[in-house]
Amino acid sequence: MERIALGPDKIDVSRLCLGAMALGGIQDEATSFAILDRFVELGGNFIDTANCYMFWIDGGTGDESELQVGRWLASRGNRDDLVIATKVGRRPSFPGGGLDHSEPLTAERIEAGLGESLQRLGTDRVDLFWSHRDDRDTPLEQTVTGFDNVVRAGKARMVGASNHASWRVERARGIAAASGAAAYTAMQNRYSYLKPRPETVLPEGGHVHAAPEDIDYVGATPGMAILTYSSLLSGAYTNPAKSLGEHYTHPGTAARLNVLDEVAAETGATRNQVVLAWLAGHETPVIPLVGVSSVAQLDEVAAGIGLTLEADQWRRLSEAA
């Protein structure tokens, strides 16, 4: 699997990031281990989790994913071969709370949150530590300080911003530059081939869709990349039983699906694989972040990352509207 360099230390990361959200929560341990093992076999090394996955399921605490990844790391003894990312900022401040009760991104909570995550993961550091949301109630200077503190302590190699607009990332980077602090070197937003209706509010709590200016910003900032979650729209591209949702109900959706099917036929690939190839084909470094529920799904996804579209195919996909 192809790798690219990310961040100030130019860390080699696979062009596919495995989303571990459901591992240990929806997927049992045997399935989770099989998926993680296969990902490594395929050449993947980039795994993303969070300190809140999956607090919303019955009996969930938010510890499930990190604990599952930690047990796998301990079992396989391969921590140094991997790039592990986790997040802080969306864990409810008290048991039973929801997204409206998310932990603040104060310096104290950032440092404490990472300490808790490291314990669950069974490691002394993460490679990428994300702010899971843009906390407008906490001064940005405090948030920048908190992330800088964990980098200086050797507990995180680099930091990134999830569910942020690029102007907020740039403002944080400016604060960091003025004080010599660690700066955000990655973004993580929702993004796929189909575009939601302009100005629509996504029904999934906390999701922030990447805007064209976000993609442009990352591409114009050396060393940065954007990880794109919900890349396959929860299976809606290929599973007739899954609806795209009313926020994708507009004329552009049909036009883009028509071209998607044309290119799929030309390449002999699935819709999912063409979508992933289109994402990876951006001039801006785009790293699809994909969660799977089986090894078979992972194999399909990896084949999509390995698919190279012809320039005309990528252009037709991009220009469809």
KEKOL-382994 format. One record per residue (C-alpha): x, y negated, z; residue number from 0; residue in three letters. Coordinates in Angstrom, 2 decimals, decimal comma. Last residue first. Layout:
BEGIN
<c1->X | c2->Y | c3->Z | k->NUM | r->ALA>
...
***
This chain:
BEGIN
<c1->-22,67 | c2->-18,22 | c3->-11,44 | k->320 | r->ALA>
<c1->-20,00 | c2->-16,01 | c3->-12,96 | k->319 | r->ALA>
<c1->-16,68 | c2->-17,89 | c3->-13,16 | k->318 | r->GLU>
<c1->-14,82 | c2->-15,75 | c3->-10,63 | k->317 | r->SER>
<c1->-15,88 | c2->-12,40 | c3->-12,05 | k->316 | r->LEU>
<c1->-15,13 | c2->-13,51 | c3->-15,59 | k->315 | r->ARG>
<c1->-11,72 | c2->-14,83 | c3->-14,54 | k->314 | r->ARG>
<c1->-10,79 | c2->-11,64 | c3->-12,69 | k->313 | r->TRP>
<c1->-11,77 | c2->-9,54 | c3->-15,70 | k->312 | r->GLN>
<c1->-9,83 | c2->-11,80 | c3->-18,08 | k->311 | r->ASP>
<c1->-6,69 | c2->-11,57 | c3->-15,95 | k->310 | r->ALA>
<c1->-6,91 | c2->-7,77 | c3->-15,87 | k->309 | r->GLU>
<c1->-7,82 | c2->-6,37 | c3->-12,48 | k->308 | r->LEU>
<c1->-5,33 | c2->-4,42 | c3->-10,40 | k->307 | r->THR>
<c1->-6,77 | c2->-1,65 | c3->-8,22 | k->306 | r->LEU>
<c1->-4,67 | c2->-0,70 | c3->-5,19 | k->305 | r->GLY>
<c1->-6,88 | c2->-2,66 | c3->-2,78 | k->304 | r->ILE>
<c1->-9,87 | c2->-0,86 | c3->-4,29 | k->303 | r->GLY>
<c1->-8,20 | c2->2,52 | c3->-3,83 | k->302 | r->ALA>
<c1->-7,69 | c2->1,67 | c3->-0,16 | k->301 | r->ALA>
<c1->-11,41 | c2->0,96 | c3->0,21 | k->300 | r->VAL>
<c1->-12,46 | c2->4,27 | c3->-1,34 | k->299 | r->GLU>
<c1->-10,03 | c2->6,18 | c3->0,90 | k->298 | r->ASP>
<c1->-11,35 | c2->4,32 | c3->3,95 | k->297 | r->LEU>
<c1->-14,91 | c2->5,26 | c3->3,09 | k->296 | r->GLN>
<c1->-13,91 | c2->8,92 | c3->2,89 | k->295 | r->ALA>
<c1->-12,10 | c2->8,65 | c3->6,24 | k->294 | r->VAL>
<c1->-15,36 | c2->7,59 | c3->7,86 | k->293 | r->SER>
<c1->-17,11 | c2->4,67 | c3->9,55 | k->292 | r->SER>
<c1->-15,15 | c2->1,85 | c3->7,95 | k->291 | r->VAL>
<c1->-14,16 | c2->-1,66 | c3->8,95 | k->290 | r->GLY>
<c1->-12,64 | c2->-3,97 | c3->6,39 | k->289 | r->VAL>
<c1->-10,50 | c2->-7,10 | c3->6,64 | k->288 | r->LEU>
<c1->-9,59 | c2->-8,17 | c3->3,11 | k->287 | r->PRO>
<c1->-6,28 | c2->-10,05 | c3->3,04 | k->286 | r->ILE>
<c1->-6,36 | c2->-13,14 | c3->0,83 | k->285 | r->VAL>
<c1->-3,05 | c2->-14,87 | c3->0,02 | k->284 | r->PRO>
<c1->-4,22 | c2->-17,73 | c3->-2,22 | k->283 | r->THR>
<c1->-3,67 | c2->-16,84 | c3->-5,87 | k->282 | r->GLU>
<c1->-6,66 | c2->-14,55 | c3->-5,48 | k->281 | r->HIS>
<c1->-6,30 | c2->-10,98 | c3->-6,76 | k->280 | r->GLY>
<c1->-6,76 | c2->-9,38 | c3->-3,35 | k->279 | r->ALA>
<c1->-10,34 | c2->-10,63 | c3->-3,25 | k->278 | r->LEU>
<c1->-11,06 | c2->-9,44 | c3->-6,80 | k->277 | r->TRP>
<c1->-9,52 | c2->-6,04 | c3->-6,08 | k->276 | r->ALA>
<c1->-11,71 | c2->-5,76 | c3->-2,98 | k->275 | r->LEU>
<c1->-14,85 | c2->-6,62 | c3->-4,94 | k->274 | r->VAL>
<c1->-13,86 | c2->-4,19 | c3->-7,71 | k->273 | r->VAL>
<c1->-13,42 | c2->-1,40 | c3->-5,18 | k->272 | r->GLN>
<c1->-16,77 | c2->-2,04 | c3->-3,55 | k->271 | r->ASN>
<c1->-18,56 | c2->-2,07 | c3->-6,91 | k->270 | r->ARG>
<c1->-17,04 | c2->1,32 | c3->-7,66 | k->269 | r->THR>
<c1->-14,23 | c2->1,81 | c3->-10,15 | k->268 | r->ALA>
<c1->-14,22 | c2->3,19 | c3->-13,70 | k->267 | r->GLY>
<c1->-12,37 | c2->0,04 | c3->-14,76 | k->266 | r->THR>
<c1->-14,69 | c2->-1,09 | c3->-17,55 | k->265 | r->GLU>
<c1->-17,82 | c2->0,13 | c3->-15,77 | k->264 | r->ALA>
<c1->-16,87 | c2->-1,68 | c3->-12,57 | k->263 | r->ALA>
<c1->-16,11 | c2->-4,78 | c3->-14,62 | k->262 | r->VAL>
<c1->-19,58 | c2->-4,79 | c3->-16,15 | k->261 | r->GLU>
<c1->-21,22 | c2->-4,03 | c3->-12,80 | k->260 | r->ASP>
<c1->-19,49 | c2->-7,00 | c3->-11,16 | k->259 | r->LEU>
<c1->-20,47 | c2->-9,17 | c3->-14,13 | k->258 | r->VAL>
<c1->-24,15 | c2->-8,36 | c3->-13,59 | k->257 | r->ASN>
<c1->-23,77 | c2->-8,72 | c3->-9,81 | k->256 | r->LEU>
<c1->-22,39 | c2->-12,24 | c3->-10,29 | k->255 | r->ARG>
<c1->-25,34 | c2->-13,33 | c3->-12,40 | k->254 | r->ALA>
<c1->-27,89 | c2->-11,75 | c3->-10,06 | k->253 | r->ALA>
<c1->-26,37 | c2->-13,50 | c3->-7,04 | k->252 | r->THR>
<c1->-26,11 | c2->-16,87 | c3->-8,76 | k->251 | r->GLY>
<c1->-29,87 | c2->-17,10 | c3->-9,19 | k->250 | r->PRO>
<c1->-30,57 | c2->-17,30 | c3->-5,42 | k->249 | r->HIS>
<c1->-31,43 | c2->-14,81 | c3->-2,67 | k->248 | r->THR>
<c1->-28,13 | c2->-14,28 | c3->-0,86 | k->247 | r->TYR>
<c1->-29,38 | c2->-15,93 | c3->2,36 | k->246 | r->HIS>
<c1->-32,48 | c2->-13,73 | c3->2,09 | k->245 | r->GLU>
<c1->-30,55 | c2->-10,63 | c3->3,02 | k->244 | r->GLY>
<c1->-28,28 | c2->-8,38 | c3->0,98 | k->243 | r->LEU>
<c1->-30,51 | c2->-5,46 | c3->1,86 | k->242 | r->SER>
<c1->-29,16 | c2->-2,05 | c3->2,74 | k->241 | r->LYS>
<c1->-31,05 | c2->1,04 | c3->1,57 | k->240 | r->ALA>
<c1->-29,68 | c2->0,59 | c3->-1,95 | k->239 | r->PRO>
<c1->-26,15 | c2->1,29 | c3->-0,62 | k->238 | r->ASN>
<c1->-23,44 | c2->0,14 | c3->-3,04 | k->237 | r->THR>
<c1->-23,04 | c2->-3,62 | c3->-2,67 | k->236 | r->TYR>
<c1->-24,98 | c2->-3,65 | c3->0,62 | k->235 | r->ALA>
<c1->-22,31 | c2->-1,64 | c3->2,47 | k->234 | r->GLY>
<c1->-21,94 | c2->-4,01 | c3->5,42 | k->233 | r->SER>
<c1->-21,41 | c2->-7,00 | c3->3,13 | k->232 | r->LEU>
<c1->-18,26 | c2->-5,51 | c3->1,56 | k->231 | r->LEU>
<c1->-15,89 | c2->-8,31 | c3->2,60 | k->230 | r->SER>
<c1->-17,68 | c2->-8,73 | c3->5,92 | k->229 | r->SER>
<c1->-14,34 | c2->-10,11 | c3->7,13 | k->228 | r->TYR>
<c1->-11,83 | c2->-12,07 | c3->5,06 | k->227 | r->THR>
<c1->-8,33 | c2->-12,54 | c3->6,42 | k->226 | r->LEU>
<c1->-6,77 | c2->-15,78 | c3->5,19 | k->225 | r->ILE>
<c1->-3,05 | c2->-16,15 | c3->4,72 | k->224 | r->ALA>
<c1->-0,49 | c2->-18,75 | c3->5,77 | k->223 | r->MET>
<c1->3,26 | c2->-18,84 | c3->5,21 | k->222 | r->GLY>
<c1->3,22 | c2->-21,99 | c3->3,10 | k->221 | r->PRO>
<c1->0,01 | c2->-24,07 | c3->3,31 | k->220 | r->THR>
<c1->-1,49 | c2->-24,82 | c3->-0,11 | k->219 | r->ALA>
<c1->-3,13 | c2->-21,41 | c3->-0,46 | k->218 | r->GLY>
<c1->-4,61 | c2->-21,70 | c3->3,02 | k->217 | r->VAL>
<c1->-6,10 | c2->-25,09 | c3->2,22 | k->216 | r->TYR>
<c1->-7,54 | c2->-23,93 | c3->-1,11 | k->215 | r->ASP>
<c1->-9,30 | c2->-20,99 | c3->0,52 | k->214 | r->ILE>
<c1->-10,68 | c2->-23,31 | c3->3,19 | k->213 | r->ASP>
<c1->-11,70 | c2->-25,87 | c3->0,55 | k->212 | r->GLU>
<c1->-13,73 | c2->-23,21 | c3->-1,24 | k->211 | r->PRO>
<c1->-15,67 | c2->-22,59 | c3->1,99 | k->210 | r->ALA>
<c1->-15,07 | c2->-19,55 | c3->4,18 | k->209 | r->ALA>
<c1->-18,24 | c2->-18,43 | c3->5,93 | k->208 | r->HIS>
<c1->-18,48 | c2->-18,75 | c3->9,71 | k->207 | r->VAL>
<c1->-20,13 | c2->-15,85 | c3->11,54 | k->206 | r->HIS>
<c1->-20,88 | c2->-16,51 | c3->15,23 | k->205 | r->GLY>
<c1->-24,23 | c2->-14,76 | c3->15,34 | k->204 | r->GLY>
<c1->-25,17 | c2->-12,92 | c3->12,18 | k->203 | r->GLU>
<c1->-28,16 | c2->-14,65 | c3->10,58 | k->202 | r->PRO>
<c1->-26,02 | c2->-16,86 | c3->8,34 | k->201 | r->LEU>
<c1->-27,34 | c2->-20,40 | c3->8,17 | k->200 | r->VAL>
<c1->-27,90 | c2->-21,51 | c3->4,60 | k->199 | r->THR>
<c1->-26,25 | c2->-24,74 | c3->3,45 | k->198 | r->GLU>
<c1->-25,51 | c2->-23,32 | c3->-0,01 | k->197 | r->PRO>
<c1->-27,08 | c2->-19,89 | c3->-0,67 | k->196 | r->ARG>
<c1->-24,63 | c2->-17,16 | c3->0,25 | k->195 | r->PRO>
<c1->-21,87 | c2->-16,34 | c3->-2,24 | k->194 | r->LYS>
<c1->-21,25 | c2->-12,85 | c3->-3,55 | k->193 | r->LEU>
<c1->-17,61 | c2->-11,85 | c3->-3,92 | k->192 | r->TYR>
<c1->-16,92 | c2->-11,84 | c3->-0,20 | k->191 | r->SER>
<c1->-15,91 | c2->-14,15 | c3->2,61 | k->190 | r->TYR>
<c1->-16,39 | c2->-14,35 | c3->6,38 | k->189 | r->ARG>
<c1->-13,55 | c2->-16,14 | c3->8,06 | k->188 | r->ASN>
<c1->-10,12 | c2->-15,37 | c3->9,48 | k->187 | r->GLN>
<c1->-7,37 | c2->-17,99 | c3->9,25 | k->186 | r->MET>
<c1->-3,63 | c2->-17,52 | c3->9,61 | k->185 | r->ALA>
<c1->-0,55 | c2->-19,45 | c3->10,72 | k->184 | r->THR>
<c1->-2,01 | c2->-21,42 | c3->13,62 | k->183 | r->TYR>
<c1->0,80 | c2->-23,41 | c3->15,19 | k->182 | r->ALA>
<c1->3,17 | c2->-22,63 | c3->18,06 | k->181 | r->ALA>
<c1->4,05 | c2->-25,82 | c3->19,90 | k->180 | r->ALA>
<c1->6,69 | c2->-28,40 | c3->18,99 | k->179 | r->GLY>
<c1->4,63 | c2->-31,18 | c3->20,55 | k->178 | r->SER>
<c1->3,69 | c2->-33,18 | c3->17,46 | k->177 | r->ALA>
<c1->3,62 | c2->-30,08 | c3->15,30 | k->176 | r->ALA>
<c1->1,14 | c2->-28,33 | c3->17,60 | k->175 | r->ALA>
<c1->-1,22 | c2->-31,30 | c3->17,57 | k->174 | r->ILE>
<c1->-1,01 | c2->-31,41 | c3->13,79 | k->173 | r->GLY>
<c1->-1,62 | c2->-27,68 | c3->13,55 | k->172 | r->ARG>
<c1->-4,75 | c2->-28,10 | c3->15,66 | k->171 | r->ALA>
<c1->-6,01 | c2->-30,83 | c3->13,32 | k->170 | r->ARG>
<c1->-5,19 | c2->-28,65 | c3->10,31 | k->169 | r->GLU>
<c1->-7,16 | c2->-25,76 | c3->11,79 | k->168 | r->VAL>
<c1->-10,08 | c2->-28,09 | c3->12,45 | k->167 | r->ARG>
<c1->-9,96 | c2->-29,32 | c3->8,86 | k->166 | r->TRP>
<c1->-9,83 | c2->-25,71 | c3->7,66 | k->165 | r->SER>
<c1->-13,17 | c2->-24,85 | c3->9,24 | k->164 | r->ALA>
<c1->-12,91 | c2->-22,24 | c3->11,97 | k->163 | r->HIS>
<c1->-14,38 | c2->-18,76 | c3->12,40 | k->162 | r->ASN>
<c1->-11,04 | c2->-17,16 | c3->13,32 | k->161 | r->SER>
<c1->-7,91 | c2->-19,22 | c3->13,96 | k->160 | r->ALA>
<c1->-4,45 | c2->-17,69 | c3->14,12 | k->159 | r->GLY>
<c1->-1,48 | c2->-17,18 | c3->16,39 | k->158 | r->VAL>
<c1->1,99 | c2->-15,68 | c3->16,01 | k->157 | r->MET>
<c1->4,33 | c2->-13,33 | c3->17,87 | k->156 | r->ARG>
<c1->2,16 | c2->-12,93 | c3->20,96 | k->155 | r->ALA>
<c1->3,23 | c2->-11,90 | c3->24,48 | k->154 | r->LYS>
<c1->6,74 | c2->-13,28 | c3->24,16 | k->153 | r->GLY>
<c1->6,17 | c2->-15,86 | c3->26,90 | k->152 | r->ALA>
<c1->6,72 | c2->-18,67 | c3->24,41 | k->151 | r->ARG>
<c1->3,98 | c2->-17,18 | c3->22,22 | k->150 | r->VAL>
<c1->1,61 | c2->-16,89 | c3->25,19 | k->149 | r->VAL>
<c1->2,26 | c2->-20,50 | c3->26,19 | k->148 | r->ASN>
<c1->1,78 | c2->-21,82 | c3->22,66 | k->147 | r->ASP>
<c1->-1,68 | c2->-20,26 | c3->22,53 | k->146 | r->PHE>
<c1->-2,67 | c2->-21,95 | c3->25,77 | k->145 | r->GLY>
<c1->-1,18 | c2->-25,29 | c3->24,78 | k->144 | r->THR>
<c1->-3,06 | c2->-25,33 | c3->21,48 | k->143 | r->VAL>
<c1->-6,30 | c2->-24,62 | c3->23,32 | k->142 | r->THR>
<c1->-5,66 | c2->-27,36 | c3->25,85 | k->141 | r->GLN>
<c1->-4,85 | c2->-29,88 | c3->23,10 | k->140 | r->GLU>
<c1->-8,06 | c2->-28,93 | c3->21,33 | k->139 | r->LEU>
<c1->-10,05 | c2->-30,29 | c3->24,25 | k->138 | r->PRO>
<c1->-12,61 | c2->-27,66 | c3->25,29 | k->137 | r->THR>
<c1->-16,28 | c2->-28,11 | c3->24,44 | k->136 | r->ASP>
<c1->-15,68 | c2->-27,80 | c3->20,67 | k->135 | r->ARG>
<c1->-14,59 | c2->-24,17 | c3->21,04 | k->134 | r->ASP>
<c1->-13,87 | c2->-23,10 | c3->17,46 | k->133 | r->ASP>
<c1->-14,23 | c2->-19,34 | c3->17,59 | k->132 | r->ARG>
<c1->-12,24 | c2->-16,12 | c3->17,96 | k->131 | r->HIS>
<c1->-8,95 | c2->-17,88 | c3->18,68 | k->130 | r->SER>
<c1->-6,68 | c2->-15,20 | c3->17,31 | k->129 | r->TRP>
<c1->-3,50 | c2->-13,54 | c3->18,56 | k->128 | r->PHE>
<c1->-1,26 | c2->-11,92 | c3->15,95 | k->127 | r->LEU>
<c1->1,63 | c2->-9,56 | c3->16,71 | k->126 | r->ASP>
<c1->0,37 | c2->-8,45 | c3->20,09 | k->125 | r->VAL>
<c1->2,62 | c2->-7,96 | c3->23,08 | k->124 | r->ARG>
<c1->3,47 | c2->-5,73 | c3->26,05 | k->123 | r->ASP>
<c1->1,35 | c2->-2,79 | c3->24,95 | k->122 | r->THR>
<c1->-1,26 | c2->-0,49 | c3->26,47 | k->121 | r->GLY>
<c1->-4,11 | c2->-1,91 | c3->24,41 | k->120 | r->LEU>
<c1->-6,32 | c2->-2,33 | c3->27,47 | k->119 | r->ARG>
<c1->-3,53 | c2->-3,93 | c3->29,48 | k->118 | r->GLN>
<c1->-2,54 | c2->-6,15 | c3->26,59 | k->117 | r->LEU>
<c1->-6,15 | c2->-7,30 | c3->26,24 | k->116 | r->SER>
<c1->-6,37 | c2->-8,28 | c3->29,92 | k->115 | r->GLU>
<c1->-3,17 | c2->-10,30 | c3->29,68 | k->114 | r->GLY>
<c1->-4,44 | c2->-11,89 | c3->26,49 | k->113 | r->LEU>
<c1->-7,58 | c2->-13,04 | c3->28,23 | k->112 | r->GLY>
<c1->-5,64 | c2->-14,47 | c3->31,18 | k->111 | r->ALA>
<c1->-3,44 | c2->-16,57 | c3->28,90 | k->110 | r->GLU>
<c1->-6,35 | c2->-17,80 | c3->26,78 | k->109 | r->ILE>
<c1->-8,47 | c2->-18,39 | c3->29,89 | k->108 | r->ARG>
<c1->-5,85 | c2->-20,59 | c3->31,54 | k->107 | r->GLU>
<c1->-5,13 | c2->-22,60 | c3->28,40 | k->106 | r->ALA>
<c1->-8,83 | c2->-23,25 | c3->27,93 | k->105 | r->THR>
<c1->-10,61 | c2->-21,56 | c3->25,06 | k->104 | r->LEU>
<c1->-13,84 | c2->-21,06 | c3->26,97 | k->103 | r->PRO>
<c1->-15,45 | c2->-17,64 | c3->27,46 | k->102 | r->GLU>
<c1->-18,64 | c2->-17,16 | c3->25,47 | k->101 | r->SER>
<c1->-21,97 | c2->-17,62 | c3->27,26 | k->100 | r->HIS>
<c1->-24,06 | c2->-18,53 | c3->24,22 | k->99 | r->ASP>
<c1->-22,61 | c2->-15,44 | c3->22,53 | k->98 | r->LEU>
<c1->-24,32 | c2->-13,25 | c3->25,09 | k->97 | r->GLY>
<c1->-24,10 | c2->-12,57 | c3->28,81 | k->96 | r->GLY>
<c1->-24,84 | c2->-9,21 | c3->30,41 | k->95 | r->GLY>
<c1->-21,58 | c2->-9,13 | c3->32,33 | k->94 | r->PRO>
<c1->-20,17 | c2->-12,66 | c3->32,81 | k->93 | r->PHE>
<c1->-18,08 | c2->-15,07 | c3->30,73 | k->92 | r->SER>
<c1->-19,18 | c2->-13,34 | c3->27,55 | k->91 | r->PRO>
<c1->-16,20 | c2->-12,41 | c3->25,35 | k->90 | r->ARG>
<c1->-16,12 | c2->-14,62 | c3->22,28 | k->89 | r->ARG>
<c1->-12,99 | c2->-16,70 | c3->22,87 | k->88 | r->GLY>
<c1->-10,03 | c2->-14,34 | c3->22,65 | k->87 | r->VAL>
<c1->-8,84 | c2->-12,22 | c3->19,74 | k->86 | r->LYS>
<c1->-6,69 | c2->-9,23 | c3->18,83 | k->85 | r->THR>
<c1->-4,11 | c2->-8,40 | c3->16,19 | k->84 | r->ALA>
<c1->-1,75 | c2->-5,43 | c3->16,01 | k->83 | r->ILE>
<c1->0,94 | c2->-5,14 | c3->13,33 | k->82 | r->VAL>
<c1->2,21 | c2->-1,59 | c3->13,39 | k->81 | r->LEU>
<c1->5,43 | c2->0,41 | c3->13,27 | k->80 | r->ASP>
<c1->6,51 | c2->-0,63 | c3->16,77 | k->79 | r->ASP>
<c1->3,33 | c2->0,80 | c3->18,30 | k->78 | r->ARG>
<c1->3,80 | c2->4,26 | c3->16,81 | k->77 | r->ASN>
<c1->3,77 | c2->6,53 | c3->19,85 | k->76 | r->GLY>
<c1->0,86 | c2->8,52 | c3->18,41 | k->75 | r->ARG>
<c1->-1,06 | c2->9,22 | c3->21,62 | k->74 | r->SER>
<c1->-0,26 | c2->5,89 | c3->23,24 | k->73 | r->ALA>
<c1->-1,26 | c2->3,98 | c3->20,12 | k->72 | r->LEU>
<c1->-4,48 | c2->6,00 | c3->19,86 | k->71 | r->TRP>
<c1->-5,39 | c2->5,36 | c3->23,48 | k->70 | r->ARG>
<c1->-4,74 | c2->1,64 | c3->23,00 | k->69 | r->GLY>
<c1->-6,85 | c2->1,48 | c3->19,85 | k->68 | r->VAL>
<c1->-9,73 | c2->3,02 | c3->21,78 | k->67 | r->GLN>
<c1->-9,25 | c2->0,72 | c3->24,76 | k->66 | r->LEU>
<c1->-9,17 | c2->-2,32 | c3->22,48 | k->65 | r->GLU>
<c1->-12,35 | c2->-1,20 | c3->20,73 | k->64 | r->SER>
<c1->-14,41 | c2->-0,37 | c3->23,82 | k->63 | r->GLU>
<c1->-13,58 | c2->-3,21 | c3->26,20 | k->62 | r->ASP>
<c1->-16,49 | c2->-5,44 | c3->25,20 | k->61 | r->GLY>
<c1->-18,69 | c2->-3,98 | c3->27,94 | k->60 | r->THR>
<c1->-21,19 | c2->-1,96 | c3->25,92 | k->59 | r->GLY>
<c1->-23,89 | c2->0,09 | c3->27,66 | k->58 | r->GLY>
<c1->-26,24 | c2->-0,33 | c3->24,74 | k->57 | r->ASP>
<c1->-24,35 | c2->-2,25 | c3->22,05 | k->56 | r->ILE>
<c1->-23,69 | c2->-6,00 | c3->22,37 | k->55 | r->TRP>
<c1->-20,36 | c2->-5,83 | c3->24,23 | k->54 | r->PHE>
<c1->-18,65 | c2->-4,19 | c3->21,27 | k->53 | r->MET>
<c1->-15,92 | c2->-5,50 | c3->20,78 | k->52 | r->TYR>
<c1->-15,29 | c2->-8,49 | c3->23,08 | k->51 | r->CYS>
<c1->-11,50 | c2->-8,52 | c3->23,52 | k->50 | r->ASN>
<c1->-10,96 | c2->-8,33 | c3->19,78 | k->49 | r->ALA>
<c1->-9,63 | c2->-5,93 | c3->17,11 | k->48 | r->THR>
<c1->-7,53 | c2->-6,09 | c3->13,97 | k->47 | r->ASP>
<c1->-5,13 | c2->-3,46 | c3->12,63 | k->46 | r->ILE>
<c1->-2,37 | c2->-4,13 | c3->10,04 | k->45 | r->PHE>
<c1->-0,03 | c2->-1,22 | c3->9,19 | k->44 | r->ASN>
<c1->-1,55 | c2->0,45 | c3->6,15 | k->43 | r->GLY>
<c1->0,53 | c2->2,80 | c3->4,04 | k->42 | r->GLY>
<c1->-2,16 | c2->5,34 | c3->3,18 | k->41 | r->LEU>
<c1->-0,95 | c2->7,67 | c3->5,92 | k->40 | r->GLU>
<c1->-1,28 | c2->4,78 | c3->8,40 | k->39 | r->VAL>
<c1->-4,93 | c2->4,29 | c3->7,45 | k->38 | r->PHE>
<c1->-5,48 | c2->8,04 | c3->7,61 | k->37 | r->ARG>
<c1->-4,33 | c2->8,19 | c3->11,22 | k->36 | r->ASP>
<c1->-6,54 | c2->5,24 | c3->12,21 | k->35 | r->LEU>
<c1->-9,59 | c2->6,79 | c3->10,56 | k->34 | r->ILE>
<c1->-8,97 | c2->10,22 | c3->12,10 | k->33 | r->ALA>
<c1->-8,39 | c2->8,70 | c3->15,55 | k->32 | r->PHE>
<c1->-11,66 | c2->6,79 | c3->15,35 | k->31 | r->SER>
<c1->-13,57 | c2->9,86 | c3->14,20 | k->30 | r->THR>
<c1->-12,23 | c2->11,93 | c3->17,11 | k->29 | r->ALA>
<c1->-12,77 | c2->9,09 | c3->19,57 | k->28 | r->GLU>
<c1->-16,39 | c2->8,42 | c3->18,70 | k->27 | r->ASP>
<c1->-17,44 | c2->5,75 | c3->16,21 | k->26 | r->GLN>
<c1->-20,11 | c2->3,33 | c3->17,43 | k->25 | r->ILE>
<c1->-18,09 | c2->1,97 | c3->20,34 | k->24 | r->GLY>
<c1->-14,65 | c2->3,56 | c3->20,36 | k->23 | r->GLY>
<c1->-13,94 | c2->2,21 | c3->16,91 | k->22 | r->LEU>
<c1->-16,69 | c2->-0,18 | c3->15,85 | k->21 | r->ALA>
<c1->-14,60 | c2->-3,35 | c3->15,83 | k->20 | r->MET>
<c1->-11,39 | c2->-1,77 | c3->14,53 | k->19 | r->ALA>
<c1->-11,15 | c2->-3,74 | c3->11,30 | k->18 | r->GLY>
<c1->-8,34 | c2->-2,30 | c3->9,21 | k->17 | r->LEU>
<c1->-6,39 | c2->-5,01 | c3->7,40 | k->16 | r->CYS>
<c1->-5,70 | c2->-4,32 | c3->3,73 | k->15 | r->LEU>
<c1->-2,87 | c2->-6,10 | c3->1,94 | k->14 | r->ARG>
<c1->-0,53 | c2->-4,50 | c3->4,49 | k->13 | r->SER>
<c1->1,47 | c2->-6,83 | c3->6,71 | k->12 | r->VAL>
<c1->5,17 | c2->-7,66 | c3->6,61 | k->11 | r->ASP>
<c1->5,95 | c2->-10,31 | c3->9,23 | k->10 | r->ILE>
<c1->7,47 | c2->-13,41 | c3->7,68 | k->9 | r->LYS>
<c1->8,63 | c2->-14,77 | c3->11,05 | k->8 | r->ASP>
<c1->6,87 | c2->-18,10 | c3->10,41 | k->7 | r->PRO>
<c1->3,65 | c2->-16,33 | c3->9,43 | k->6 | r->GLY>
<c1->2,76 | c2->-13,54 | c3->7,05 | k->5 | r->LEU>
<c1->4,85 | c2->-11,68 | c3->4,46 | k->4 | r->ALA>
<c1->2,93 | c2->-9,46 | c3->2,05 | k->3 | r->ILE>
<c1->2,51 | c2->-5,70 | c3->1,80 | k->2 | r->ARG>
<c1->1,35 | c2->-3,40 | c3->-0,98 | k->1 | r->GLU>
<c1->0,00 | c2->0,00 | c3->0,00 | k->0 | r->MET>
***
